[in-house]
């Protein structure tokens, strides 16, 4: 529907989150991890691949995080009792960088989907690109850095992620907001 609307020049935008192109029902079936309970729910493997193709064809404009922190008690229950939601902000770049490694996007396209496109859609004309007169909101990344997701290193107050113990590649090393470093490794 989104593709058709865009062909018909209807003003529409579409986003997805890294968990939808990283995980699938297969991951839930493996261990029913409550941290994989999200809304909308994860799809099948073929849905995950369709999302990657839609990103590469610019049907999906943006990658967002749907960062949904939950308390330990809300997620340390059975899958069926757990609250919907997953944290995603700290892992968005690393998981999204896999789209570049897998050949779905080029790095410049990934940057556009993570920053420029959302800024334009939201009418935030002073951000989303590096240019004189724009707000200095930037990240500095190490594309090759391997890092292990450990609870003690998660900056979010919540730790509800299925990535704990996993090794990711590509790390945000600095976040600059309004010209000030607000995060560094």
C-alpha positions in Angstrom: 0.0 0.0 0.0 2.8 2.4 0.8 4.5 1.7 -2.5 1.3 2.3 -4.4 0.6 5.5 -2.5 4.1 6.8 -3.3 3.6 6.0 -7.0 0.3 7.9 -6.9 2.2 10.9 -5.3 0.2 10.7 -2.1 2.1 12.3 0.7 2.9 9.3 2.9 5.9 8.2 4.9 6.8 4.8 6.4 9.2 3.7 9.2 10.5 0.5 10.6 12.6 -0.4 13.6 15.8 -2.5 13.7 14.1 -5.3 15.6 11.8 -5.9 12.6 14.7 -6.5 10.2 16.8 -8.3 12.8 14.4 -10.7 14.5 11.5 -12.8 13.5 9.0 -15.3 14.9 11.7 -17.9 14.6 13.6 -16.1 17.3 10.6 -16.1 19.6 10.0 -19.8 18.9 13.5 -20.6 19.9 13.1 -19.5 23.6 10.0 -17.3 24.0 12.2 -14.4 25.3 9.8 -11.8 26.8 12.2 -9.1 25.4 11.0 -10.1 21.9 7.4 -9.3 22.7 6.8 -6.1 20.7 3.8 -4.4 19.1 3.2 -4.8 16.3 4.6 -8.3 16.7 7.6 -9.7 14.9 6.8 -11.3 11.6 8.0 -14.4 9.7 11.4 -14.7 8.1 9.9 -13.7 4.8 8.4 -10.5 6.4 11.9 -9.6 7.8 13.3 -9.9 4.3 10.5 -7.9 2.8 11.3 -5.1 5.2 14.9 -5.1 4.1 13.9 -5.0 0.4 11.4 -2.2 1.2 14.2 -0.2 2.9 16.5 -0.7 -0.2 13.7 0.4 -2.6 12.9 3.5 -0.5 9.4 2.3 0.2 10.3 2.6 3.9 11.7 6.1 4.5 13.1 5.9 8.1 14.6 3.7 10.7 13.3 4.6 14.2 13.9 2.8 17.5 10.5 2.6 19.2 12.6 2.7 22.3 10.1 1.3 24.9 11.8 0.8 28.3 10.1 -1.5 30.8 10.9 -2.4 34.4 12.6 -5.6 35.2 9.2 -6.9 36.7 7.3 -6.2 33.4 9.7 -8.4 31.4 10.8 -11.0 33.9 7.6 -13.0 33.4 6.4 -15.5 30.8 6.3 -14.3 27.2 2.5 -14.2 27.4 2.4 -12.1 30.6 5.1 -9.7 29.5 4.5 -6.1 28.5 5.0 -5.1 24.8 8.2 -3.2 24.1 12.0 -3.3 23.6 14.8 -0.8 24.1 16.5 0.1 20.9 18.2 3.4 20.9 21.7 2.1 21.9 21.6 -0.7 19.3 19.9 1.0 16.4 23.1 1.9 14.6 24.8 -1.4 15.0 21.8 -3.4 13.9 21.0 -1.1 11.0 24.6 -1.2 9.8 24.0 -4.9 9.0 21.8 -3.6 6.2 24.9 -2.1 4.6 27.0 -5.3 5.2 24.2 -7.4 3.7 24.0 -5.1 0.6 20.5 -3.7 1.1 21.8 -0.1 1.7 24.8 2.0 1.2 26.2 3.8 4.2 24.9 7.1 2.9 21.4 5.6 2.5 21.6 4.3 6.1 22.6 7.8 7.3 19.7 9.3 5.4 17.2 6.8 6.9 18.4 7.4 10.4 18.7 11.2 10.4 17.9 13.2 7.3 14.6 11.6 6.3 13.1 11.7 9.8 14.1 15.4 10.1 12.5 16.3 6.8 9.3 14.4 7.5 9.0 16.1 10.9 9.8 19.5 9.4 12.9 19.9 11.5 14.8 21.8 8.8 17.7 22.8 11.1 18.9 19.2 11.4 19.5 16.0 9.7 22.5 17.0 7.6 26.0 18.4 8.1 25.8 21.9 6.6 26.6 25.5 7.7 23.6 26.9 9.6 22.3 23.5 10.7 22.2 22.4 14.2 25.3 20.3 15.1 23.7 17.0 16.0 26.2 14.3 15.0 27.4 10.9 15.9 30.9 9.6 15.4 31.0 5.9 14.8 33.6 3.1 14.4 32.2 0.9 11.6 34.4 -2.1 12.5 34.3 -2.1 16.3 33.0 -5.3 17.8 31.3 -4.9 21.1 29.4 -7.2 23.4 26.1 -6.1 24.8 26.4 -6.3 28.6 23.7 -5.2 31.1 26.3 -3.1 33.0 27.0 -1.0 29.9 23.5 -0.2 28.9 22.9 3.5 29.4 19.1 3.3 29.3 17.4 2.9 32.7 15.8 -0.2 31.3 17.6 -3.3 30.1 14.8 -5.1 28.2 16.6 -6.3 25.1 17.2 -9.8 23.7 20.7 -8.6 22.7 22.4 -9.1 26.1 25.4 -11.3 25.7 25.5 -10.8 21.9 28.4 -9.3 20.0 27.5 -6.4 17.6 29.7 -4.8 15.0 29.8 -1.0 14.6 29.6 1.3 17.6 28.6 4.9 18.2 31.6 6.4 20.0 30.4 10.0 20.4 27.1 11.7 20.3 27.1 15.4 19.7 23.9 17.3 20.5 23.6 21.1 19.7 27.4 21.1 19.3 28.1 19.6 22.7 29.5 16.0 23.3 26.7 14.4 25.4 27.9 10.8 25.1 31.3 9.2 24.6 32.6 5.7 25.2 
